[in-house]
């Protein structure tokens, strides 16, 4: 599952209402996050493979 951060257009591993692979809390600004089926674009540890 992936979530997209709408202000930056970056796609992270994780889900809305939780924590991304690299540690962002998607509950802090829930209006900035949308569920996505896009390819993960985050290069940080935890999101990248």
Biopython code that builds the backbone (N, CA, C, O; Angstrom):
import numpy as np
from Bio.PDB.StructureBuilder import StructureBuilder

atoms = [
    (1, "UNK", "N", (0.847, -1.176, 0.000)),
    (1, "UNK", "CA", (0.000, 0.000, 0.000)),
    (1, "UNK", "C", (0.895, 1.243, 0.000)),
    (1, "UNK", "O", (1.998, 1.236, 0.547)),
    (2, "UNK", "N", (0.400, 2.285, -0.614)),
    (2, "UNK", "CA", (1.155, 3.532, -0.697)),
    (2, "UNK", "C", (0.256, 4.717, -0.349)),
    (2, "UNK", "O", (-0.962, 4.663, -0.520)),
    (3, "UNK", "N", (0.872, 5.770, 0.133)),
    (3, "UNK", "CA", (0.170, 7.021, 0.387)),
    (3, "UNK", "C", (0.929, 8.157, -0.271)),
    (3, "UNK", "O", (2.160, 8.165, -0.299)),
    (4, "UNK", "N", (0.191, 9.104, -0.792)),
    (4, "UNK", "CA", (0.790, 10.253, -1.480)),
    (4, "UNK", "C", (0.658, 11.486, -0.603)),
    (4, "UNK", "O", (-0.421, 11.787, -0.091)),
    (5, "UNK", "N", (1.774, 12.203, -0.436)),
    (5, "UNK", "CA", (1.780, 13.478, 0.291)),
    (5, "UNK", "C", (1.461, 14.548, -0.737)),
    (5, "UNK", "O", (2.296, 14.864, -1.585)),
    (6, "UNK", "N", (0.269, 15.106, -0.670)),
    (6, "UNK", "CA", (-0.201, 16.007, -1.724)),
    (6, "UNK", "C", (0.605, 17.296, -1.872)),
    (6, "UNK", "O", (0.772, 17.748, -3.005)),
    (7, "UNK", "N", (1.122, 17.927, -0.797)),
    (7, "UNK", "CA", (1.914, 19.145, -1.009)),
    (7, "UNK", "C", (3.201, 18.912, -1.801)),
    (7, "UNK", "O", (3.618, 19.776, -2.571)),
    (8, "UNK", "N", (3.837, 17.738, -1.615)),
    (8, "UNK", "CA", (5.108, 17.474, -2.293)),
    (8, "UNK", "C", (4.966, 16.511, -3.462)),
    (8, "UNK", "O", (5.895, 16.363, -4.256)),
    (9, "UNK", "N", (3.812, 15.854, -3.580)),
    (9, "UNK", "CA", (3.560, 14.839, -4.617)),
    (9, "UNK", "C", (4.443, 13.607, -4.438)),
    (9, "UNK", "O", (4.580, 12.816, -5.371)),
    (10, "UNK", "N", (5.044, 13.426, -3.263)),
    (10, "UNK", "CA", (5.907, 12.268, -3.016)),
    (10, "UNK", "C", (5.047, 11.100, -2.525)),
    (10, "UNK", "O", (4.144, 11.279, -1.707)),
    (11, "UNK", "N", (5.342, 9.909, -3.035)),
    (11, "UNK", "CA", (4.593, 8.710, -2.673)),
    (11, "UNK", "C", (5.439, 7.867, -1.725)),
    (11, "UNK", "O", (6.594, 7.554, -2.015)),
    (12, "UNK", "N", (4.842, 7.503, -0.577)),
    (12, "UNK", "CA", (5.532, 6.759, 0.478)),
    (12, "UNK", "C", (4.903, 5.383, 0.661)),
    (12, "UNK", "O", (3.746, 5.167, 0.300)),
    (13, "UNK", "N", (5.678, 4.448, 1.228)),
    (13, "UNK", "CA", (5.149, 3.145, 1.619)),
    (13, "UNK", "C", (4.379, 3.351, 2.930)),
    (13, "UNK", "O", (4.881, 4.000, 3.848)),
    (14, "UNK", "N", (3.181, 2.809, 3.017)),
    (14, "UNK", "CA", (2.381, 2.933, 4.227)),
    (14, "UNK", "C", (0.923, 3.107, 3.879)),
    (14, "UNK", "O", (0.493, 2.762, 2.779)),
    (15, "UNK", "N", (0.164, 3.640, 4.813)),
    (15, "UNK", "CA", (-1.254, 3.834, 4.590)),
    (15, "UNK", "C", (-1.741, 5.059, 5.347)),
    (15, "UNK", "O", (-1.136, 5.473, 6.336)),
    (16, "UNK", "N", (-2.839, 5.632, 4.874)),
    (16, "UNK", "CA", (-3.425, 6.804, 5.504)),
    (16, "UNK", "C", (-3.968, 6.402, 6.876)),
    (16, "UNK", "O", (-4.647, 5.383, 7.005)),
    (17, "UNK", "N", (-3.673, 7.192, 7.883)),
    (17, "UNK", "CA", (-4.115, 6.890, 9.239)),
    (17, "UNK", "C", (-3.080, 6.117, 10.036)),
    (17, "UNK", "O", (-3.375, 5.612, 11.119)),
    (18, "UNK", "N", (-1.859, 6.021, 9.502)),
    (18, "UNK", "CA", (-0.784, 5.299, 10.183)),
    (18, "UNK", "C", (0.530, 6.026, 10.018)),
    (18, "UNK", "O", (0.580, 7.256, 10.000)),
    (19, "UNK", "N", (1.587, 5.257, 9.899)),
    (19, "UNK", "CA", (2.924, 5.810, 9.736)),
    (19, "UNK", "C", (3.514, 5.293, 8.434)),
    (19, "UNK", "O", (3.318, 4.129, 8.083)),
    (20, "UNK", "N", (4.232, 6.142, 7.718)),
    (20, "UNK", "CA", (4.883, 5.712, 6.479)),
    (20, "UNK", "C", (6.117, 4.884, 6.814)),
    (20, "UNK", "O", (6.555, 4.852, 7.964)),
    (21, "UNK", "N", (6.668, 4.225, 5.822)),
    (21, "UNK", "CA", (7.861, 3.414, 6.012)),
    (21, "UNK", "C", (9.032, 4.200, 6.559)),
    (21, "UNK", "O", (9.846, 3.659, 7.308)),
    (22, "UNK", "N", (9.131, 5.487, 6.190)),
    (22, "UNK", "CA", (10.258, 6.305, 6.647)),
    (22, "UNK", "C", (9.923, 7.118, 7.899)),
    (22, "UNK", "O", (10.744, 7.917, 8.350)),
    (23, "UNK", "N", (8.729, 6.926, 8.466)),
    (23, "UNK", "CA", (8.443, 7.514, 9.772)),
    (23, "UNK", "C", (7.499, 8.699, 9.838)),
    (23, "UNK", "O", (7.265, 9.215, 10.931)),
    (24, "UNK", "N", (6.944, 9.157, 8.723)),
    (24, "UNK", "CA", (5.974, 10.255, 8.786)),
    (24, "UNK", "C", (4.673, 9.762, 9.387)),
    (24, "UNK", "O", (4.200, 8.680, 9.038)),
    (25, "UNK", "N", (4.084, 10.541, 10.288)),
    (25, "UNK", "CA", (2.792, 10.223, 10.890)),
    (25, "UNK", "C", (1.699, 10.848, 10.032)),
    (25, "UNK", "O", (1.575, 12.072, 9.987)),
    (26, "UNK", "N", (0.906, 10.023, 9.350)),
    (26, "UNK", "CA", (-0.110, 10.551, 8.440)),
    (26, "UNK", "C", (-1.352, 11.055, 9.165)),
    (26, "UNK", "O", (-2.268, 11.575, 8.528)),
    (27, "UNK", "N", (-1.398, 10.907, 10.499)),
    (27, "UNK", "CA", (-2.551, 11.414, 11.249)),
    (27, "UNK", "C", (-2.365, 12.868, 11.659)),
    (27, "UNK", "O", (-3.331, 13.507, 12.077)),
    (28, "UNK", "N", (-1.140, 13.420, 11.551)),
    (28, "UNK", "CA", (-0.898, 14.805, 11.956)),
    (28, "UNK", "C", (-1.595, 15.807, 11.046)),
    (28, "UNK", "O", (-2.205, 16.759, 11.534)),
    (29, "UNK", "N", (-1.517, 15.613, 9.751)),
    (29, "UNK", "CA", (-2.183, 16.464, 8.770)),
    (29, "UNK", "C", (-2.898, 15.548, 7.778)),
    (29, "UNK", "O", (-2.446, 15.397, 6.643)),
    (30, "UNK", "N", (-4.011, 14.934, 8.195)),
    (30, "UNK", "CA", (-4.657, 13.928, 7.340)),
    (30, "UNK", "C", (-5.113, 14.466, 5.989)),
    (30, "UNK", "O", (-5.244, 13.699, 5.036)),
    (31, "UNK", "N", (-5.356, 15.765, 5.889)),
    (31, "UNK", "CA", (-5.781, 16.345, 4.612)),
    (31, "UNK", "C", (-4.625, 16.440, 3.616)),
    (31, "UNK", "O", (-4.855, 16.739, 2.444)),
    (32, "UNK", "N", (-3.383, 16.190, 4.057)),
    (32, "UNK", "CA", (-2.209, 16.219, 3.180)),
    (32, "UNK", "C", (-1.893, 14.851, 2.590)),
    (32, "UNK", "O", (-0.982, 14.736, 1.771)),
    (33, "UNK", "N", (-2.626, 13.807, 2.987)),
    (33, "UNK", "CA", (-2.319, 12.441, 2.581)),
    (33, "UNK", "C", (-3.503, 11.798, 1.873)),
    (33, "UNK", "O", (-4.646, 11.942, 2.309)),
    (34, "UNK", "N", (-3.231, 11.084, 0.776)),
    (34, "UNK", "CA", (-4.264, 10.316, 0.086)),
    (34, "UNK", "C", (-3.721, 8.923, -0.207)),
    (34, "UNK", "O", (-2.533, 8.750, -0.481)),
    (35, "UNK", "N", (-4.612, 7.927, -0.147)),
    (35, "UNK", "CA", (-4.216, 6.573, -0.521)),
    (35, "UNK", "C", (-3.906, 6.553, -2.004)),
    (35, "UNK", "O", (-4.529, 7.270, -2.787)),
    (36, "UNK", "N", (-2.940, 5.731, -2.388)),
    (36, "UNK", "CA", (-2.487, 5.732, -3.768)),
    (36, "UNK", "C", (-2.058, 4.338, -4.205)),
    (36, "UNK", "O", (-1.660, 3.512, -3.384)),
    (37, "UNK", "N", (-2.143, 4.091, -5.493)),
    (37, "UNK", "CA", (-1.609, 2.866, -6.083)),
    (37, "UNK", "C", (-0.386, 3.186, -6.937)),
    (37, "UNK", "O", (0.072, 2.347, -7.711)),
    (38, "UNK", "N", (0.135, 4.391, -6.795)),
    (38, "UNK", "CA", (1.286, 4.837, -7.581)),
    (38, "UNK", "C", (2.568, 4.167, -7.117)),
    (38, "UNK", "O", (2.624, 3.584, -6.034)),
    (39, "UNK", "N", (3.592, 4.257, -7.945)),
    (39, "UNK", "CA", (4.922, 3.747, -7.599)),
    (39, "UNK", "C", (5.493, 4.615, -6.479)),
    (39, "UNK", "O", (5.359, 5.838, -6.507)),
    (40, "UNK", "N", (6.126, 3.982, -5.501)),
    (40, "UNK", "CA", (6.720, 4.706, -4.373)),
    (40, "UNK", "C", (7.918, 5.516, -4.855)),
    (40, "UNK", "O", (8.835, 4.981, -5.478)),
    (41, "UNK", "N", (7.897, 6.825, -4.556)),
    (41, "UNK", "CA", (8.952, 7.721, -5.024)),
    (41, "UNK", "C", (9.879, 8.180, -3.901)),
    (41, "UNK", "O", (10.917, 8.781, -4.179)),
    (42, "UNK", "N", (9.534, 7.915, -2.643)),
    (42, "UNK", "CA", (10.376, 8.312, -1.515)),
    (42, "UNK", "C", (11.663, 7.502, -1.533)),
    (42, "UNK", "O", (11.631, 6.285, -1.715)),
    (43, "UNK", "N", (12.785, 8.166, -1.346)),
    (43, "UNK", "CA", (14.095, 7.513, -1.384)),
    (43, "UNK", "C", (14.661, 7.227, 0.005)),
    (43, "UNK", "O", (15.780, 6.727, 0.119)),
    (44, "UNK", "N", (13.904, 7.536, 1.068)),
    (44, "UNK", "CA", (14.409, 7.348, 2.433)),
    (44, "UNK", "C", (14.302, 5.875, 2.855)),
    (44, "UNK", "O", (13.486, 5.120, 2.328)),
    (45, "UNK", "N", (15.142, 5.492, 3.812)),
    (45, "UNK", "CA", (15.106, 4.126, 4.346)),
    (45, "UNK", "C", (13.724, 3.842, 4.918)),
    (45, "UNK", "O", (13.146, 4.682, 5.608)),
    (46, "UNK", "N", (13.206, 2.675, 4.633)),
    (46, "UNK", "CA", (11.888, 2.287, 5.087)),
    (46, "UNK", "C", (10.861, 2.354, 3.974)),
    (46, "UNK", "O", (9.931, 1.549, 3.935)),
    (47, "UNK", "N", (11.021, 3.302, 3.074)),
    (47, "UNK", "CA", (10.121, 3.419, 1.920)),
    (47, "UNK", "C", (10.734, 2.773, 0.686)),
    (47, "UNK", "O", (10.055, 2.057, -0.050)),
    (48, "UNK", "N", (12.018, 3.026, 0.464)),
    (48, "UNK", "CA", (12.672, 2.452, -0.717)),
    (48, "UNK", "C", (12.991, 0.985, -0.465)),
    (48, "UNK", "O", (13.081, 0.550, 0.683)),
    (49, "UNK", "N", (13.161, 0.236, -1.530)),
    (49, "UNK", "CA", (13.524, -1.189, -1.390)),
    (49, "UNK", "C", (14.975, -1.397, -1.692)),
    (49, "UNK", "O", (15.464, -2.525, -1.627)),
]
sb = StructureBuilder()
sb.init_structure("model")
sb.init_model(0)
sb.init_chain("A")
sb.init_seg("    ")
for serial, (resi, resn, name, xyz) in enumerate(atoms, 1):
    if name == "N":
        sb.init_residue(resn, " ", resi, " ")
    sb.init_atom(name, np.array(xyz, "f"), 0.0, 1.0, " ", f" {name:<3s}", serial, name[0])
structure = sb.get_structure()
